């Protein structure tokens, strides 16, 4: 009997401990672990109304932010009349179709591994009476993992208010499919809980990889075959009988080993150039310096997104060159893949740029302002737009306080 497929871009090499959500980046920034400046940026009022309506903590009134409404809602009751499920595989297909109907662009199903359930909540769901720091108990059997894709051109306009508004809109809209699918399953007579932006009891990334939505990139994010890294992840956990999917092979391991385009374009040197993966909490993967990544966000006053926009997998859906490249990569034997990856990276740099960027104007916003302008009040420094700055080269890497390495492991 063949063993079940396992992800190729990360490996479980030791004992994993469940993570406290309060020790993840956003809550740490909010309470000042990244410094007072980052804390002020996280909580401070913004002069831009888009920032305020997408972030209840920065809004003049949190009820102006739709995300605030969702997290206030209590978990609905389970219908006592149970819909029988004779064929879990058929039910899985139906649930995927329903999830897409509710707005998801990608759907996969996996077993709910308790290692990816947080131990404590960082944010209370006031609708169900919990408080910040309450322990999490989640004994569901399955995780329905979904992704909501962003618009390629608007992502390419980063860093800018245009890209920020689009990215934040995706965060908010991702709550809708999760919220509705969980309610639909409860109406079928089975328990279900939704997990999306600002309302997560689980870590969605490893679950999405196990569910076959994509692979883990060097930049620490999911890479989807069609949508690259521009996906907002959400999960519905449930006991509804379902058939599970398997991890996929998109040649990300070989591509990320050679490409390193995200590391070259990262302005804060937060992505490693190393071919040696780190081990943290029993998982072998490429390390991201979350400290410097988040502080760069504060410095530029925008979501950077260069690791997403520079990724070679990030192209408009359905275009022939992307479809051709993906088909070639997946059909090439493992040992020969480096021979295919090198010319593909060279062509990507040639045709789309070593640091891809789209100049865009929308409303009163401009993603490509003249050199020397700055939207930080009181700043008098002369700036060059991020996409005009030099690319990074391999060099010393600063350690991350948040995710230190247990030990280096050579990638064979």
MIMARDO-228244 format. One line per 2 residues: number of its first residue (from 1); their letters; for each residue x, y, z of N, C-alpha, C. Coordinates in steps of 0.02 Angstrom, whole numbers, plus 50000, padded with zeros to 5 digits. Example, Ala and Ser with C-alpha at 12.3 -4.5 7.8 and 13.67 -1.06 7.14 Angstrom:
BEGIN
1) as) 50660/49716/50390/50615/49775/50390/50660/49835/50390  50642/49888/50354/50684/49947/50357/50645/50002/50394
# end
This chain:
BEGIN
1) xx) 50043/49940/50000/50000/50000/50000/50044/50062/50000  50033/50108/49954/50073/50169/49949/50057/50217/50005
3) xx) 50110/50251/50030/50099/50301/50082/50064/50362/50054  50026/50396/50096/49991/50457/50075/50041/50510/50056
5) xx) 50027/50548/50003/50074/50602/49982/50083/50653/50038  50143/50680/50041/50159/50731/50091/50185/50793/50054
7) xx) 50178/50852/50084/50203/50912/50051/50279/50908/50039  50302/50936/49983/50373/50935/49967/50409/50998/49990
9) xx) 50371/51052/50004/50403/51116/50020/50412/51127/50095  50383/51084/50136/50401/51085/50207/50396/51014/50233
11) xx) 50435/51000/50285/50436/50933/50313/50427/50937/50388  50389/50890/50415/50384/50883/50488/50442/50839/50511
13) xx) 50489/50868/50547/50550/50832/50566/50557/50824/50642  50509/50850/50678/50512/50845/50751/50442/50854/50781
15) xx) 50440/50859/50846/50376/50867/50880/50352/50939/50873  50290/50947/50852/50261/51014/50846/50219/51030/50907
17) xx) 50225/51091/50931/50183/51116/50986/50131/51163/50957  50070/51159/50984/50018/51206/50963/50040/51277/50980
19) xx) 50020/51324/50938/50040/51393/50944/49984/51435/50975  50003/51480/51019/49957/51529/51047/49948/51585/50997
21) xx) 49886/51600/50977/49875/51652/50927/49902/51719/50950  49906/51729/51015/49933/51792/51042/50007/51801/51026
23) xx) 50040/51746/51009/50112/51749/50992/50123/51749/50917  50073/51768/50878/50080/51776/50806/50089/51851/50790
25) xx) 50112/51868/50730/50136/51937/50716/50086/51993/50731  50025/51989/50706/49979/52045/50715/49965/52062/50788
27) xx) 49948/52012/50829/49938/52027/50900/50001/52053/50934  50059/52027/50914/50121/52051/50944/50133/52124/50927
29) xx) 50120/52143/50865/50127/52214/50846/50078/52257/50885  50017/52232/50894/49965/52271/50927/49982/52286/51000
31) xx) 50016/52239/51033/50032/52251/51104/50102/52281/51114  50137/52295/51059/50200/52332/51065/50263/52291/51063
33) xx) 50258/52226/51045/50318/52184/51044/50367/52203/50989  50344/52237/50937/50387/52261/50884/50408/52334/50895
35) xx) 50393/52361/50954/50413/52429/50969/50354/52477/50968  50366/52535/51000/50312/52584/51007/50290/52613/50940
37) xx) 50338/52622/50894/50321/52651/50829/50273/52605/50791  50288/52540/50792/50244/52492/50758/50176/52488/50792
39) xx) 50175/52493/50858/50112/52491/50894/50069/52552/50878  50101/52611/50873/50063/52671/50855/50035/52664/50785
41) xx) 50075/52636/50739/50052/52628/50670/49993/52579/50668  49996/52527/50708/49943/52476/50708/49877/52505/50733
43) xx) 49881/52547/50785/49820/52572/50817/49802/52643/50795  49848/52678/50763/49837/52748/50750/49785/52762/50697
45) xx) 49752/52818/50702/49704/52840/50651/49741/52856/50587  49711/52841/50531/49741/52855/50467/49703/52911/50433
47) xx) 49738/52949/50391/49705/53001/50353/49666/52974/50294  49672/52909/50280/49639/52879/50223/49578/52840/50247
49) xx) 49520/52855/50218/49458/52824/50240/49456/52749/50224  49490/52728/50170/49493/52657/50154/49527/52618/50210
51) xx) 49581/52645/50236/49616/52612/50291/49569/52604/50350  49530/52655/50364/49488/52653/50424/49429/52605/50417
53) xx) 49397/52602/50358/49339/52558/50353/49358/52484/50349  49421/52470/50331/49442/52400/50328/49475/52377/50393
55) xx) 49489/52422/50439/49522/52405/50501/49484/52437/50558  49443/52396/50592/49400/52423/50644/49440/52457/50699
57) xx) 49501/52433/50712/49542/52462/50764/49567/52532/50748  49565/52551/50684/49588/52617/50664/49531/52662/50641
59) xx) 49470/52634/50642/49412/52672/50619/49390/52722/50672  49358/52775/50649/49329/52823/50696/49276/52789/50739
61) xx) 49237/52745/50708/49188/52703/50743/49195/52633/50714  49210/52582/50755/49220/52514/50728/49161/52487/50689
63) xx) 49101/52513/50701/49043/52489/50665/49042/52514/50593  49088/52557/50575/49096/52577/50506/49135/52525/50466
65) xx) 49165/52476/50500/49205/52424/50468/49165/52359/50465  49152/52332/50406/49110/52273/50399/49139/52213/50435
67) xx) 49206/52208/50437/49236/52151/50471/49216/52149/50545  49206/52208/50574/49186/52211/50645/49117/52178/50654
69) xx) 49073/52187/50605/49006/52158/50609/49010/52081/50610  49053/52053/50566/49059/51980/50562/49083/51950/50628
71) xx) 49134/51979/50658/49162/51948/50718/49117/51957/50778  49068/52001/50774/49020/52009/50829/48966/51956/50826
73) xx) 48957/51923/50769/48902/51875/50761/48916/51811/50801  48867/51787/50839/48877/51723/50874/48874/51665/50825
75) xx) 48902/51608/50845/48899/51549/50804/48828/51522/50804  48800/51510/50744/48731/51488/50739/48720/51418/50767
77) xx) 48658/51403/50782/48640/51337/50809/48638/51285/50753  48651/51223/50772/48649/51167/50725/48578/51142/50719
79) xx) 48555/51134/50658/48488/51108/50645/48482/51037/50674  48431/51024/50715/48425/50956/50743/48406/50903/50691
81) xx) 48382/50924/50632/48365/50877/50579/48427/50867/50536  48457/50807/50539/48520/50794/50505/48508/50769/50434
83) xx) 48543/50799/50387/48542/50776/50318/48589/50717/50310  48563/50658/50291/48608/50600/50286/48658/50607/50229
85) xx) 48718/50581/50240/48771/50582/50189/48790/50510/50173  48769/50487/50114/48784/50418/50095/48852/50411/50062
87) xx) 48875/50464/50028/48938/50462/49990/48979/50524/50007  49029/50518/50052/49070/50576/50070/49105/50608/50011
89) xx) 49125/50569/49961/49159/50597/49903/49111/50642/49864  49049/50620/49854/49000/50661/49819/48984/50723/49860
91) xx) 48980/50716/49926/48966/50774/49968/49024/50825/49964  49086/50800/49959/49143/50846/49952/49137/50887/49888
93) xx) 49118/50856/49834/49109/50891/49771/49055/50944/49776  49001/50926/49810/48946/50974/49818/48967/51033/49861
95) xx) 49004/51019/49915/49026/51072/49960/49074/51119/49924  49117/51092/49881/49163/51134/49843/49124/51179/49795
97) xx) 49074/51151/49763/49033/51191/49717/48996/51246/49755  48971/51230/49814/48936/51280/49855/48984/51334/49878
99) xx) 49045/51315/49897/49094/51364/49919/49111/51412/49863  49117/51386/49802/49130/51430/49744/49070/51475/49730
101) xx) 49011/51448/49740/48950/51489/49732/48950/51547/49781  48975/51535/49841/48977/51587/49892/49035/51637/49880
103) xx) 49080/51621/49833/49131/51670/49816/49203/51645/49819  49215/51584/49840/49284/51559/49844/49309/51544/49773
105) xx) 49374/51556/49762/49405/51542/49698/49440/51474/49698  49458/51448/49755/49491/51383/49760/49467/51349/49824
107) xx) 49457/51283/49820/49432/51245/49878/49467/51178/49881  49486/51157/49941/49513/51091/49954/49494/51069/50024
109) xx) 49499/51005/50037/49476/50977/50101/49532/50933/50130  49542/50939/50195/49591/50897/50229/49566/50880/50298
111) xx) 49600/50832/50331/49585/50818/50401/49608/50876/50444  49573/50891/50497/49594/50945/50542/49646/50917/50590
113) xx) 49708/50936/50579/49764/50917/50622/49765/50965/50681  49761/50937/50742/49759/50979/50802/49823/51022/50810
115) xx) 49877/51002/50777/49939/51041/50781/49929/51111/50752  49879/51120/50708/49868/51184/50676/49809/51222/50706
117) xx) 49785/51199/50763/49733/51235/50800/49768/51277/50854  49755/51341/50856/49787/51384/50907/49765/51363/50977
119) xx) 49808/51377/51025/49791/51359/51094/49745/51411/51127  49756/51475/51110/49717/51529/51140/49701/51581/51087
121) xx) 49646/51615/51096/49626/51668/51050/49661/51733/51067  49682/51768/51015/49709/51835/51025/49654/51887/51024
123) xx) 49601/51873/50984/49546/51920/50978/49481/51884/50999  49443/51917/51041/49381/51886/51064/49329/51888/51010
125) xx) 49290/51836/51006/49228/51837/50967/49174/51857/51016  49162/51921/51022/49116/51945/51074/49045/51917/51065
127) xx) 49029/51898/51003/48963/51871/50991/48950/51806/51027  49003/51767/51042/48992/51703/51077/49015/51707/51150
129) xx) 49029/51767/51173/49044/51776/51244/49115/51763/51265  49160/51747/51217/49229/51735/51236/49267/51800/51246
131) xx) 49324/51795/51277/49366/51854/51290/49435/51842/51262  49474/51896/51253/49542/51889/51230/49580/51842/51276
133) xx) 49616/51795/51247/49655/51748/51286/49619/51685/51306  49556/51677/51287/49520/51616/51304/49551/51556/51268
135) xx) 49555/51498/51302/49581/51438/51268/49533/51415/51213  49561/51382/51163/49522/51359/51105/49515/51283/51108
137) xx) 49454/51261/51102/49440/51190/51095/49404/51180/51028  49433/51141/50985/49405/51131/50918/49417/51059/50897
139) xx) 49367/51018/50905/49375/50946/50894/49343/50922/50829  49333/50966/50782/49304/50946/50718/49352/50899/50681
141) xx) 49325/50861/50635/49364/50811/50599/49396/50838/50534  49362/50886/50502/49384/50907/50436/49393/50982/50432
143) xx) 49436/51002/50385/49447/51073/50371/49435/51085/50297  49386/51127/50281/49372/51147/50212/49411/51211/50201
145) xx) 49463/51208/50160/49508/51264/50150/49490/51300/50085  49485/51366/50088/49464/51405/50031/49513/51463/50019
147) xx) 49515/51485/49958/49555/51543/49941/49516/51592/49899  49525/51656/49913/49495/51710/49873/49552/51747/49839
149) xx) 49552/51748/49773/49607/51777/49735/49598/51852/49725  49655/51888/49726/49655/51959/49713/49668/51973/49640
151) xx) 49655/52035/49619/49667/52056/49551/49742/52067/49539  49768/52037/49485/49839/52039/49473/49866/52110/49464
153) xx) 49833/52152/49424/49858/52219/49411/49858/52262/49473  49806/52257/49513/49803/52298/49575/49856/52276/49625
155) xx) 49870/52211/49628/49926/52189/49669/49992/52218/49643  49999/52219/49577/50061/52244/49546/50071/52319/49556
157) xx) 50019/52354/49579/50025/52425/49593/50055/52439/49662  50072/52387/49699/50100/52395/49766/50173/52420/49762
159) xx) 50196/52454/49814/50158/52477/49872/50124/52543/49859  50059/52545/49871/50020/52606/49858/49953/52600/49893
161) xx) 49918/52656/49897/49850/52654/49926/49803/52612/49883  49816/52609/49817/49774/52569/49773/49779/52495/49792
163) xx) 49841/52470/49797/49852/52400/49816/49827/52387/49887  49839/52434/49932/49816/52425/50001/49740/52417/50004
165) xx) 49704/52460/49968/49631/52456/49970/49607/52389/49941  49638/52368/49887/49618/52304/49857/49634/52245/49902
167) xx) 49693/52246/49932/49713/52192/49978/49666/52189/50038  49650/52247/50066/49606/52249/50124/49535/52229/50106
169) xx) 49513/52247/50046/49447/52226/50023/49444/52150/50019  49499/52119/49996/49502/52046/49993/49497/52015/50062
171) xx) 49531/52045/50111/49525/52020/50180/49453/52018/50203  49417/52073/50191/49348/52078/50213/49303/52030/50174
173) xx) 49310/52028/50108/49267/51985/50067/49279/51911/50081  49339/51894/50104/49353/51823/50118/49312/51797/50176
175) xx) 49285/51841/50217/49244/51820/50273/49177/51793/50250  49153/51817/50192/49085/51799/50170/49079/51725/50152
177) xx) 49122/51697/50108/49114/51625/50093/49121/51581/50154  49168/51598/50199/49177/51557/50259/49116/51560/50304
179) xx) 49091/51621/50316/49033/51631/50359/48972/51594/50331  48960/51600/50266/48901/51571/50236/48906/51495/50231
181) xx) 48966/51469/50215/48973/51396/50211/48963/51363/50279  48991/51394/50331/48980/51366/50398/48906/51366/50416
183) xx) 48871/51419/50399/48798/51421/50413/48761/51369/50373  48781/51358/50310/48748/51308/50267/48757/51239/50297
185) xx) 48817/51223/50320/48830/51156/50349/48791/51147/50414  48787/51199/50454/48747/51193/50516/48674/51181/50500
187) xx) 48649/51211/50446/48580/51200/50426/48570/51128/50401  48624/51095/50381/48620/51024/50362/48620/50978/50423
189) xx) 48632/51007/50481/48630/50967/50542/48697/50947/50570  48751/50980/50546/48818/50963/50569/48853/51024/50598
191) xx) 48892/51016/50650/48928/51074/50678/48979/51101/50629  48989/51165/50629/49038/51197/50585/49057/51265/50614
193) xx) 49120/51283/50604/49144/51349/50627/49185/51380/50571  49175/51445/50559/49211/51479/50506/49273/51514/50536
195) xx) 49325/51518/50495/49388/51549/50515/49412/51592/50456  49416/51656/50465/49438/51700/50412/49472/51761/50443
197) xx) 49483/51812/50404/49519/51872/50425/49497/51895/50494  49546/51901/50539/49535/51927/50607/49492/51882/50650
199) xx) 49478/51821/50626/49434/51775/50664/49458/51704/50655  49521/51691/50669/49551/51626/50656/49563/51587/50721
201) xx) 49537/51527/50724/49555/51480/50777/49606/51430/50752  49622/51432/50687/49669/51385/50657/49720/51424/50615
203) xx) 49777/51392/50602/49826/51420/50555/49806/51395/50485  49783/51439/50441/49756/51415/50377/49808/51391/50327
205) xx) 49871/51415/50333/49921/51401/50281/49938/51327/50276  49960/51293/50331/49976/51221/50323/49915/51179/50306
207) xx) 49856/51199/50330/49796/51162/50313/49781/51168/50238  49790/51228/50211/49777/51238/50139/49826/51197/50097
209) xx) 49888/51192/50119/49937/51152/50083/49919/51078/50086  49899/51054/50144/49878/50984/50150/49815/50970/50109
211) xx) 49773/51022/50099/49711/51014/50061/49722/51021/49986  49785/51032/49965/49800/51034/49894/49788/51100/49860
213) xx) 49783/51155/49898/49773/51220/49866/49838/51247/49835  49895/51223/49857/49958/51247/49830/50016/51222/49872
215) xx) 50074/51254/49862/50134/51236/49899/50163/51297/49934  50208/51284/49981/50238/51337/50020/50298/51365/49983
217) xx) 50299/51431/49972/50354/51463/49937/50410/51486/49983  50465/51505/49953/50522/51533/49991/50500/51593/50032
219) xx) 50451/51629/50007/50427/51690/50040/50378/51676/50097  50366/51612/50112/50325/51595/50170/50251/51596/50157
221) xx) 50230/51599/50095/50159/51602/50079/50139/51545/50033  50074/51534/50028/50048/51483/49983/50058/51506/49911
223) xx) 50079/51459/49868/50082/51472/49796/50031/51426/49763  49980/51457/49732/49927/51421/49698/49945/51416/49624
225) xx) 49924/51362/49592/49943/51350/49522/49919/51406/49476  49859/51431/49487/49830/51481/49442/49839/51552/49467
227) xx) 49833/51562/49533/49831/51630/49561/49896/51650/49596  49947/51608/49594/50009/51626/49627/49999/51635/49702
229) xx) 50027/51690/49729/50024/51701/49801/49971/51752/49822  49931/51775/49775/49884/51829/49792/49817/51800/49813
231) xx) 49818/51757/49865/49757/51726/49889/49747/51741/49963  49686/51758/49981/49665/51764/50050/49636/51697/50072
233) xx) 49662/51669/50125/49643/51602/50146/49589/51605/50201  49543/51559/50197/49492/51551/50248/49476/51477/50255
235) xx) 49449/51457/50313/49438/51387/50329/49370/51379/50362  49336/51325/50348/49278/51303/50386/49293/51235/50414
237) xx) 49290/51227/50480/49300/51162/50511/49232/51132/50528  49227/51066/50521/49162/51034/50527/49169/50959/50540
239) xx) 49113/50928/50559/49108/50855/50565/49068/50825/50508  49047/50865/50460/49012/50839/50402/49055/50787/50367
241) xx) 49030/50726/50355/49071/50674/50323/49095/50695/50254  49161/50696/50244/49190/50720/50181/49249/50676/50161
243) xx) 49264/50676/50097/49324/50645/50071/49378/50698/50066  49439/50681/50084/49493/50731/50087/49535/50730/50023
245) xx) 49566/50787/50009/49611/50794/49953/49683/50781/49974  49729/50782/49926/49799/50769/49940/49842/50829/49921
247) xx) 49900/50836/49952/49946/50890/49932/49965/50884/49858  49980/50941/49828/49997/50943/49757/50072/50957/49747
249) xx) 50096/50942/49688/50165/50956/49668/50163/51005/49610  50182/51068/49623/50184/51120/49572/50255/51140/49555
251) xx) 50303/51099/49574/50374/51112/49563/50400/51174/49600  50364/51193/49653/50385/51252/49692/50452/51240/49727
253) xx) 50464/51179/49749/50527/51164/49783/50587/51179/49738  50585/51154/49676/50640/51166/49630/50643/51238/49607
255) xx) 50585/51268/49596/50583/51337/49572/50611/51386/49625  50587/51379/49686/50609/51424/49739/50683/51414/49757
257) xx) 50707/51353/49748/50777/51339/49762/50823/51381/49717  50803/51390/49654/50845/51427/49607/50824/51500/49598
259) xx) 50760/51513/49596/50735/51579/49576/50758/51636/49622  50735/51634/49685/50754/51683/49736/50734/51755/49717
261) xx) 50686/51762/49672/50665/51828/49650/50633/51867/49707  50596/51833/49750/50565/51867/49807/50618/51894/49854
263) xx) 50673/51856/49863/50728/51880/49906/50763/51939/49875  50771/51938/49809/50804/51994/49774/50764/52058/49779
265) xx) 50698/52053/49779/50656/52113/49777/50633/52136/49846  50644/52095/49898/50620/52114/49965/50660/52173/49992
267) xx) 50629/52230/50003/50666/52290/50023/50696/52285/50094  50669/52240/50135/50692/52235/50204/50737/52174/50217
269) xx) 50756/52139/50164/50797/52079/50170/50766/52028/50218  50701/52021/50215/50666/51976/50261/50661/51905/50235
271) xx) 50681/51894/50172/50676/51828/50141/50747/51802/50128  50760/51743/50150/50827/51715/50146/50847/51696/50075
273) xx) 50912/51703/50060/50941/51678/49998/50967/51607/50006  50967/51583/50067/51001/51520/50083/50965/51460/50052
275) xx) 51005/51411/50032/50978/51347/50011/50968/51300/50070  50987/51323/50129/50978/51284/50190/50914/51306/50225
277) xx) 50871/51259/50236/50808/51275/50271/50819/51273/50346  50777/51310/50382/50778/51311/50454/50725/51263/50482
279) xx) 50734/51246/50544/50683/51207/50580/50658/51249/50637  50592/51259/50638/50561/51294/50694/50498/51255/50714
281) xx) 50491/51240/50777/50434/51204/50803/50424/51138/50766  50479/51105/50750/50475/51039/50720/50463/51039/50645
283) xx) 50462/51098/50613/50447/51103/50542/50508/51131/50505  50529/51096/50452/50584/51119/50410/50556/51160/50352
285) xx) 50578/51223/50348/50555/51267/50294/50602/51327/50289  50594/51366/50237/50633/51428/50232/50606/51479/50282
287) xx) 50652/51511/50317/50634/51558/50370/50620/51628/50342  50569/51659/50367/50553/51729/50352/50567/51771/50414
289) xx) 50602/51827/50405/50614/51872/50461/50553/51917/50469  50508/51895/50512/50445/51931/50520/50456/52000/50551
291) xx) 50507/52007/50594/50521/52071/50626/50533/52125/50574  50582/52113/50530/50600/52164/50480/50545/52173/50428
293) xx) 50509/52120/50412/50454/52125/50365/50401/52173/50390  50381/52165/50452/50329/52208/50480/50353/52280/50490
295) xx) 50416/52288/50509/50441/52356/50518/50448/52392/50452  50460/52356/50397/50461/52388/50331/50391/52413/50313
297) xx) 50341/52375/50333/50272/52396/50321/50258/52462/50356  50283/52468/50416/50275/52531/50453/50313/52587/50420
299) xx) 50374/52573/50396/50417/52624/50368/50388/52653/50304  50360/52611/50260/50333/52635/50197/50259/52653/50202
301) xx) 50228/52636/50259/50157/52652/50271/50111/52618/50220  50132/52560/50196/50092/52521/50149/50107/52447/50159
303) xx) 50062/52405/50132/50079/52335/50125/50129/52329/50067  50185/52297/50079/50238/52295/50029/50218/52252/49968
305) xx) 50204/52188/49980/50180/52141/49930/50230/52124/49875  50293/52146/49880/50341/52129/49827/50353/52054/49822
307) xx) 50351/52019/49879/50361/51947/49876/50306/51913/49836  50247/51943/49836/50192/51916/49796/50199/51935/49723
309) xx) 50209/52000/49711/50208/52024/49642/50269/52002/49602  50325/51988/49635/50385/51967/49600/50386/51892/49585
311) xx) 50343/51854/49618/50343/51781/49611/50325/51762/49539  50364/51718/49510/50353/51697/49440/50286/51662/49431
313) xx) 50259/51634/49483/50194/51600/49479/50137/51650/49476  50151/51713/49491/50099/51764/49495/50088/51795/49426
315) xx) 50039/51770/49389/50022/51797/49323/49946/51800/49317  49923/51837/49267/49851/51839/49255/49825/51768/49240
317) xx) 49768/51750/49268/49743/51682/49258/49727/51668/49184  49743/51607/49163/49722/51585/49097/49766/51606/49039
319) xx) 49818/51647/49051/49860/51668/48995/49902/51609/48972  49916/51606/48907/49945/51545/48878/50015/51530/48905
321) xx) 50056/51582/48917/50124/51569/48939/50126/51540/49009  50080/51560/49052/50078/51532/49119/50054/51460/49117
323) xx) 50002/51447/49077/49976/51379/49070/50030/51332/49042  50066/51357/48991/50119/51317/48960/50175/51301/49010
325) xx) 50196/51352/49047/50251/51343/49096/50231/51294/49150  50170/51300/49176/50147/51254/49229/50143/51183/49203
327) xx) 50118/51174/49143/50114/51106/49115/50183/51076/49106  50230/51116/49083/50299/51092/49073/50332/51074/49139
329) xx) 50323/51115/49190/50354/51102/49255/50327/51037/49286  50263/51028/49283/50232/50970/49316/50249/50904/49280
331) xx) 50260/50907/49214/50274/50847/49176/50349/50830/49176  50392/50877/49195/50463/50864/49193/50484/50822/49254
333) xx) 50523/50770/49245/50547/50730/49303/50586/50774/49352  50585/50754/49415/50614/50795/49468/50687/50813/49454
335) xx) 50727/50766/49432/50798/50778/49422/50811/50828/49365  50765/50832/49318/50774/50876/49260/50742/50945/49269
337) xx) 50705/50954/49322/50669/51017/49331/50715/51078/49333  50774/51075/49366/50818/51134/49365/50835/51158/49295
339) xx) 50838/51113/49247/50853/51132/49178/50796/51172/49147  50735/51161/49172/50677/51198/49148/50669/51264/49186
341) xx) 50683/51262/49251/50673/51320/49294/50717/51379/49273  50780/51366/49258/50828/51420/49243/50805/51463/49183
343) xx) 50787/51434/49126/50764/51477/49072/50698/51511/49086  50654/51479/49126/50591/51511/49143/50602/51573/49186
345) xx) 50648/51570/49233/50664/51628/49275/50695/51683/49232  50740/51664/49186/50772/51712/49142/50720/51748/49099
347) xx) 50671/51711/49072/50619/51741/49031/50573/51786/49073  50560/51765/49135/50517/51806/49178/50550/51873/49192
349) xx) 50615/51873/49206/50652/51936/49216/50651/51979/49153  50658/51947/49096/50662/51983/49033/50596/52016/49014
351) xx) 50542/51978/49018/50478/52003/48993/50436/52040/49046  50442/52021/49108/50400/52053/49160/50441/52094/49209
353) xx) 50506/52091/49205/50548/52133/49246/50575/52098/49307  50634/52119/49329/50663/52090/49389/50626/52112/49452
355) xx) 50592/52169/49448/50547/52190/49501/50484/52215/49468  50436/52171/49454/50376/52190/49417/50337/52244/49453
357) xx) 50311/52291/49414/50271/52346/49442/50224/52373/49389  50163/52390/49408/50115/52419/49363/50097/52489/49388
359) xx) 50109/52539/49346/50088/52606/49363/50013/52613/49353  49978/52639/49402/49905/52642/49399/49880/52704/49434
361) xx) 49829/52736/49405/49795/52792/49437/49722/52772/49447  49698/52787/49506/49629/52770/49523/49604/52821/49574
363) xx) 49546/52850/49562/49520/52904/49603/49574/52959/49607  49595/52978/49666/49649/53027/49673/49715/52994/49691
365) xx) 49720/52927/49682/49780/52891/49700/49824/52879/49639  49888/52875/49651/49937/52861/49599/49987/52812/49627
367) xx) 49993/52754/49595/50039/52703/49620/50112/52717/49602  50123/52767/49561/50191/52782/49537/50205/52856/49545
369) xx) 50209/52880/49608/50219/52952/49618/50289/52973/49598  50300/53038/49585/50367/53062/49568/50417/53050/49624
371) xx) 50480/53044/49606/50532/53037/49657/50530/53096/49705  50541/53080/49769/50546/53133/49819/50482/53146/49857
373) xx) 50426/53116/49836/50364/53127/49872/50356/53076/49928  50318/53095/49978/50306/53052/50036/50238/53067/50064
375) xx) 50200/53015/50081/50133/53027/50109/50131/53021/50185  50190/53019/50217/50194/53018/50290/50195/53090/50315
377) xx) 50145/53111/50355/50143/53180/50377/50207/53202/50413  50234/53258/50393/50293/53286/50426/50359/53261/50399
379) xx) 50358/53211/50354/50421/53183/50328/50449/53230/50275  50513/53247/50280/50546/53291/50232/50601/53256/50194
381) xx) 50610/53190/50204/50662/53153/50171/50646/53145/50096  50699/53140/50056/50690/53128/49985/50689/53052/49973
383) xx) 50637/53028/49942/50627/52956/49932/50627/52939/49858  50649/52878/49844/50638/52848/49779/50584/52794/49787
385) xx) 50539/52788/49739/50490/52733/49744/50525/52666/49753  50494/52623/49791/50524/52558/49806/50543/52520/49744
387) xx) 50502/52524/49691/50516/52483/49632/50574/52510/49590  50602/52567/49610/50660/52595/49575/50725/52585/49613
389) xx) 50721/52553/49671/50780/52543/49711/50819/52481/49689  50881/52476/49712/50922/52419/49692/50895/52354/49719
391) xx) 50908/52301/49682/50890/52234/49705/50938/52211/49759  50915/52166/49801/50956/52139/49855/51003/52085/49828
393) xx) 51059/52076/49862/51106/52022/49846/51116/51980/49909  51139/51918/49901/51152/51876/49960/51200/51910/50007
395) xx) 51188/51903/50072/51230/51933/50122/51208/51912/50192  51237/51941/50243/51218/51923/50312/51144/51936/50324
397) xx) 51113/51891/50361/51042/51896/50375/51032/51907/50450  50988/51954/50466/50974/51968/50536/50930/51913/50565
399) xx) 50943/51892/50627/50900/51841/50657/50831/51870/50674  50782/51827/50674/50714/51848/50691/50700/51830/50764
401) xx) 50678/51879/50802/50660/51865/50871/50598/51822/50876  50554/51829/50827/50491/51793/50831/50498/51719/50813
403) xx) 50535/51705/50758/50542/51636/50736/50616/51618/50732  50650/51610/50788/50720/51588/50786/50724/51516/50761
405) xx) 50781/51500/50732/50790/51432/50706/50810/51385/50763  50780/51325/50764/50802/51274/50812/50871/51247/50792
407) xx) 50879/51234/50728/50942/51209/50701/50938/51212/50625  50994/51225/50591/50993/51224/50518/50993/51152/50492
409) xx) 50957/51141/50438/50955/51075/50407/50970/51083/50333  51019/51045/50308/51037/51049/50237/50981/51018/50195
411) xx) 50966/51052/50140/50915/51027/50095/50947/50979/50046  50926/50917/50046/50956/50868/50001/50919/50866/49935
# end
